[in-house]
Every structure is written in structure tokens, then in C-alpha cells.
């Protein structure tokens, strides 16, 4: 798969980053709901953060469809495993969620798997 154009490779990596950013925004929306339980769900659904997360997911989906024009799904979908690396790092940076040795071992295995697939 090394013969892929650079822009397609970039999108294979960018899409999981967009999905991960959307997850952080969904978590922010969830925190808003938890902080104000009496508030109706519509207040969260129409919040700029939630709408931004939906826009990110929509944009990522369009990019993903573009990637799938040229990349086999079984290969491309492996890159979605990057979200299991990116989301915990963002959760640590944004929300102070802890990271431990098991996380780093899992991250190394995921990255090794993608490297193996790529080579």
C-alpha cells in the first residue's frame, strides 16, 4: 500500500484525529448535561460544542468516503485504531484523565500493528 498518493495517506491519518476531536467535544457536551441535569436534552443538542462535534464527524465521514475510493476497506479501517491512541491522550490533556503503563503498552501494540500493515 505504499504506492498510495500522499494526500490519501494524510487522510488515512487525519480522519482518526477528527473523530478523536469529535469525541472530546461529545464528552464536553456530556459534562454539560451532567452539570445541569434539569436542563432539557435540547439545550445540549443545540449547543455549539455538540454541533461542532457533529460537523467534525460529518466532515470526517466525507473524507473517509473519499479515501475508500482508492483504498481497500480492510486496509483503511485499520487506521481507525489510531483513535484508541489519540482519544486517551486528548482525554488526559483536556480532562486530566490518567494514563498508565497498560495504556502505553496498548498504544505501542496498535502502532506496531499499523507499522506492520504499512510495511
C-alpha positions in Angstrom: 0.0 0.0 0.0 3.0 2.3 -0.1 2.0 3.4 -3.6 -0.8 5.5 -2.2 -0.7 9.2 -3.0 0.5 11.4 -0.1 -2.9 13.1 0.2 -4.7 9.8 0.6 -2.1 8.7 3.3 -2.7 12.0 5.0 -6.4 11.5 5.0 -6.0 8.0 6.4 -4.3 9.6 9.4 -6.3 12.8 9.6 -9.7 11.1 9.8 -9.0 9.4 13.1 -7.7 12.7 14.5 -11.0 14.4 13.5 -13.0 11.5 15.1 -10.9 11.8 18.3 -11.5 15.6 18.4 -15.2 14.9 18.0 -15.1 12.5 20.9 -13.6 15.2 23.2 -16.4 17.6 22.1 -19.0 14.9 22.8 -17.5 14.4 26.3 -17.7 18.2 26.8 -21.4 18.0 25.9 -21.9 15.1 28.3 -20.3 17.1 31.1 -22.7 20.0 30.4 -25.6 17.6 30.6 -24.3 16.1 33.9 -23.7 19.6 35.4 -27.2 20.7 34.6 -29.4 17.6 34.9 -32.6 19.5 35.0 -31.8 21.2 31.6 -33.6 19.6 28.7 -31.6 17.5 26.3 -32.3 20.0 23.5 -30.0 22.5 25.2 -27.0 20.2 24.7 -28.1 19.1 21.3 -28.2 22.7 20.1 -25.0 23.8 21.8 -22.2 25.0 19.6 -19.9 22.3 21.0 -22.2 19.5 20.1 -23.0 20.9 16.7 -19.2 21.3 16.1 -18.7 17.7 17.0 -21.4 16.6 14.6 -19.8 18.8 11.9 -16.4 17.2 12.6 -17.9 13.7 12.3 -19.8 14.7 9.1 -16.6 16.1 7.6 -14.6 13.1 8.7 -17.2 10.8 7.1 -16.9 12.7 3.8 -13.1 12.4 3.8 -13.4 8.7 4.7 -15.6 8.1 1.7 -13.1 9.8 -0.5 -10.3 7.6 1.0 -12.4 4.5 0.3 -12.5 5.3 -3.4 -8.9 4.1 -3.6 -8.1 2.2 -0.5 -9.4 -1.3 0.4 -11.7 -1.1 3.4 -9.8 -3.8 5.3 -6.6 -1.8 5.0 -8.2 1.7 5.6 -10.2 0.6 8.6 -7.1 -0.5 10.4 -6.2 3.2 10.7 -9.3 3.8 12.8 -7.3 2.0 15.5 -5.5 5.3 15.9 -8.5 6.7 17.7 -7.6 4.2 20.5 -4.3 6.0 20.8 -5.4 9.6 20.2 -8.6 9.8 22.4 -7.0 8.7 25.7 -4.1 11.2 25.1 -6.6 14.0 24.4 -8.7 12.9 27.5 -5.5 13.1 29.6 -4.6 16.6 28.2 -8.1 18.0 28.2 -9.8 16.3 31.2 -6.9 15.2 33.3 -7.8 11.5 32.9 -4.9 9.3 34.0 -2.7 7.3 31.6 -0.9 4.2 32.9 1.7 1.6 31.7 -1.1 -0.6 30.3 -2.3 2.2 28.1 1.2 2.8 26.7 1.7 -0.9 26.1 -1.6 -1.0 24.2 -0.6 2.1 22.2 2.7 0.5 21.3 0.9 -2.6 20.1 -1.5 -0.6 18.0 1.2 1.5 16.4 3.3 -1.7 15.8 0.3 -3.3 14.1 -0.1 -0.3 11.8 3.6 -0.3 11.1 3.4 -4.0 10.2 0.4 -3.4 8.0 2.2 -0.5 6.3 5.5 -2.3 5.6 
